[in-house]
Each structure stands twice: as structure tokens, then as C-alpha cells.
Amino acid sequence: MLDKNVYVTGFGFPVVPEGTARIRIQVSDALSYEDIDYAVKAFKEVFDSLD
């Protein structure tokens, strides 16, 4: 996600159950609709590339 200029924080064990992971994002009122659309598209691109 950093390659796409979207900052996220990843969590793995022991913060979440073993064998799982989570990604945390922070949304701010300083973000525009375009910023949010960009981030959603970036998530989709990265997710689709994992298949």
C-alpha cells in the first residue's frame, strides 16, 4: 500500500488470533472524496493482485 501512497498499519499474532491478520486505516475529515476513492481503488488493486 505504501507503493500506492496509502498508509496502513498491519497487525498479526499476538494482537489478533494466530493465523489471521488485520489492516487498520485511519480516515480523517481532512481527506477529500477523491482521496478516499483513491485508497479504495488501491486496496482493490492490491487485493486483486493477490489471487
C-alpha positions as CSV (number, residue, x, y, z in Angstrom):
1,M,0.0,0.0,0.0
2,L,2.9,2.4,0.6
3,D,3.9,1.9,-3.0
4,K,0.5,3.4,-3.8
5,N,0.9,6.2,-1.2
6,V,-1.7,4.8,1.1
7,Y,-0.6,4.4,4.7
8,V,-1.9,1.4,6.6
9,T,-0.9,-0.4,9.7
10,G,-0.8,-4.2,9.7
11,F,-1.5,-6.4,12.7
12,G,-0.6,-10.1,13.2
13,F,-0.4,-12.5,16.1
14,P,-0.5,-11.9,19.1
15,V,-2.6,-8.8,18.5
16,V,-5.1,-10.8,16.6
17,P,-5.8,-14.6,16.7
18,E,-3.0,-16.8,15.3
19,G,-3.3,-17.4,11.6
20,T,-5.2,-14.1,11.0
21,A,-4.2,-10.6,10.3
22,R,-5.9,-7.2,10.1
23,I,-5.2,-3.9,8.3
24,R,-6.0,-0.7,10.1
25,I,-6.7,2.6,8.2
26,Q,-7.4,6.0,9.7
27,V,-10.0,8.2,8.0
28,S,-9.9,11.9,8.6
29,D,-12.2,14.8,7.7
30,A,-9.1,16.3,6.1
31,L,-9.4,13.7,3.3
32,S,-11.4,14.5,0.2
33,Y,-13.8,12.2,-1.5
34,E,-11.1,11.8,-4.2
35,D,-8.6,10.7,-1.5
36,I,-11.0,8.1,-0.2
37,D,-11.8,6.8,-3.7
38,Y,-8.1,6.5,-4.5
39,A,-7.5,4.5,-1.3
40,V,-10.4,2.2,-2.0
41,K,-9.2,1.6,-5.6
42,A,-5.7,1.0,-4.3
43,F,-7.0,-1.7,-1.8
44,K,-8.9,-3.4,-4.7
45,E,-5.8,-3.4,-6.9
46,V,-3.6,-4.9,-4.2
47,F,-6.3,-7.4,-3.2
48,D,-6.9,-8.5,-6.8
49,S,-3.1,-8.9,-7.4
50,L,-3.0,-11.5,-4.6
51,D,-5.1,-14.0,-6.5
